[in-house]
Amino acid sequence: MLVARGPDGPIAGRRVAVTGMGALTCCGVGITSLWEGLQRPWAGAERRVPDFDPTDWFGPKEARRLDRFAQFSVACAELAMRDAGAVEADPQRSGVIFSSGVGGFDTLVEQVVVFETKGAKRVSPFLVPMMMANAGAANISMRLGWHGPSEAVVTACASGSHAIAAAARLVASGVCDVAIGGGSEASLHPVAVAAFTNMTALSTSGASRPFDARRDGFVIAEGAAALVLESWDRARSRGARIYGEIAGAASTADAHHITAPEPAGVGAVACMELALEDAQLRPEDIVHINAHGTSTPLNDLAEARAINKVFGEPGPPVTSIKGVTGHGLAAAGAIEAVAALLTIHHALIPPTVGYEEPDPEIHLDIVHGAARPFEPGPVLSNSFGFGGHNGCLVFTPPR
């Protein structure tokens, strides 16, 4: 990753290794459940996290004082730390950048009902610390006792990718030796679902079909994912297992519309190009793209056009995991980052579940039907969010 541009050109930072990963998805708890779930058709209904019991992670009082999204944040960060092994981080040089799109939405709605039905004196004094979007990052820092930067990113569906990029910059720049980046969302409250439904953003069929001609909207999901990031030399010296390197990242804005993507994908094109530049790679170096691929008509077409502009037609193999995981809003980019790294780790690209009928306007090499073996190389992961926020991450194998 680059950390600055000086008079003599770009300045490269320290290499950033991914040494631990955690995930909570509709496939289950942990990265193994996620990977196994991506290999088969989705057979469930709502994309909720099954088998998540807060008492596995918190005492009764603490669990009551944390919204579900913050519980997810802490739990997947702990999973990632366990996966990373003996990190033995210096608390002063360890940071957390974690995201959520709306924070404790369920808590907010519940307390509004309390206010309306029981009066102001019955509103919980824990409403604010439970609903605030930075509660995930704050509680991870408190759980780990880390005193480095602790910040939250709120850029809708691009939040998870942006948080991971920001955490990686902390390590690349030398501000931190270890950082956790990721995202969490738990907003399946009927009010949120109604809002997205009335916006006509959700699938009316209840099926997530990325890039398919029959796609009719996204399927909302809850979940979370976290990455443990370390300086490459530190990870090597302690003998850590390295899933890959965060070689580049970028962020741009469409500056077009609060919900609709820019039709020609101009902002997405710029974001992908800048991420490649940050990684000091060429378009032909990318061997796989983990697409944002929400299953909405406008998003998938705009992303496909953007990919073609950067990589040509059809470009590298493309997959979207949202046919299985649904769209986890701020958690989506973080979950997809985990999927991209697992793809490298297993030398296998998971299929785009739900993709069966090609769209004649989309000219991509969509991996579908079955997983596709490949020679691991640089992988691009895309995230594009409401507000026109674009985030791209480039991962490379551990070499």
Rosetta blueprint (number, residue, H / E / L):
1 M L
2 L E
3 V E
4 A E
5 R E
6 G E
7 P L
8 D L
9 G E
10 P E
11 I E
12 A E
13 G L
14 R L
15 R L
16 V E
17 A E
18 V E
19 T E
20 G E
21 M E
22 G E
23 A E
24 L E
25 T E
26 C L
27 C L
28 G E
29 V E
30 G L
31 I H
32 T H
33 S H
34 L H
35 W H
36 E H
37 G H
38 L L
39 Q L
40 R L
41 P L
42 W L
43 A L
44 G L
45 A L
46 E L
47 R E
48 R L
49 V L
50 P L
51 D L
52 F L
53 D L
54 P H
55 T H
56 D H
57 W L
58 F L
59 G L
60 P H
61 K H
62 E H
63 A H
64 R H
65 R L
66 L L
67 D L
68 R H
69 F H
70 A H
71 Q H
72 F H
73 S H
74 V H
75 A H
76 C H
77 A H
78 E H
79 L H
80 A H
81 M H
82 R H
83 D H
84 A H
85 G L
86 A L
87 V L
88 E L
89 A L
90 D L
91 P H
92 Q H
93 R H
94 S E
95 G E
96 V E
97 I E
98 F E
99 S E
100 S L
101 G L
102 V L
103 G L
104 G L
105 F H
106 D H
107 T H
108 L H
109 V H
110 E H
111 Q H
112 V H
113 V H
114 V H
115 F H
116 E H
117 T H
118 K H
119 G L
120 A H
121 K H
122 R H
123 V L
124 S L
125 P L
126 F L
127 L H
128 V H
129 P H
130 M H
131 M H
132 M L
133 A L
134 N L
135 A H
136 G H
137 A H
138 A H
139 N H
140 I H
141 S H
142 M H
143 R H
144 L H
145 G L
146 W L
147 H L
148 G L
149 P L
150 S E
151 E E
152 A E
153 V E
154 V L
155 T L
156 A H
157 C H
158 A H
159 S H
160 G H
161 S H
162 H H
163 A H
164 I H
165 A H
166 A H
167 A H
168 A H
169 R H
170 L H
171 V H
172 A H
173 S L
174 G L
175 V L
176 C L
177 D L
178 V E
179 A E
180 I E
181 G E
182 G E
183 G E
184 S E
185 E E
186 A L
187 S L
188 L L
189 H L
190 P H
191 V H
192 A H
193 V H
194 A H
195 A H
196 F H
197 T H
198 N H
199 M L
200 T L
201 A L
202 L E
203 S L
204 T L
205 S L
206 G L
207 A L
208 S L
209 R L
210 P L
211 F L
212 D E
213 A L
214 R L
215 R L
216 D L
217 G L
218 F E
219 V L
220 I E
221 A E
222 E L
223 G E
224 A E
225 A E
226 A E
227 L E
228 V E
229 L E
230 E E
231 S E
232 W H
233 D H
234 R H
235 A H
236 R H
237 S H
238 R L
239 G L
240 A L
241 R L
242 I L
243 Y L
244 G E
245 E E
246 I E
247 A E
248 G E
249 A E
250 A E
251 S E
252 T E
253 A E
254 D L
255 A L
256 H L
257 H L
258 I L
259 T L
260 A L
261 P L
262 E L
263 P L
264 A L
265 G L
266 V H
267 G H
268 A H
269 V H
270 A H
271 C H
272 M H
273 E H
274 L H
275 A H
276 L H
277 E H
278 D H
279 A H
280 Q L
281 L L
282 R L
283 P H
284 E H
285 D H
286 I L
287 V L
288 H E
289 I E
290 N E
291 A L
292 H L
293 G L
294 T L
295 S L
296 T L
297 P H
298 L H
299 N H
300 D H
301 L H
302 A H
303 E H
304 A H
305 R H
306 A H
307 I H
308 N H
309 K H
310 V H
311 F H
312 G L
313 E L
314 P L
315 G L
316 P L
317 P E
318 V E
319 T E
320 S L
321 I L
322 K H
323 G H
324 V H
325 T H
326 G L
327 H E
328 G L
329 L H
330 A H
331 A H
332 A H
333 G H
334 A H
335 I H
336 E H
337 A H
338 V H
339 A H
340 A H
341 L H
342 L H
343 T H
344 I H
345 H H
346 H H
347 A L
348 L E
349 I E
350 P L
351 P L
352 T L
353 V L
354 G L
355 Y L
356 E L
357 E L
358 P E
359 D L
360 P L
361 E L
362 I L
363 H L
364 L L
365 D E
366 I E
367 V L
368 H L
369 G L
370 A L
371 A L
372 R E
373 P E
374 F L
375 E L
376 P L
377 G L
378 P L
379 V E
380 L E
381 S E
382 N E
383 S E
384 F E
385 G E
386 F L
387 G L
388 G L
389 H E
390 N E
391 G E
392 C E
393 L E
394 V E
395 F E
396 T E
397 P L
398 P L
399 R L
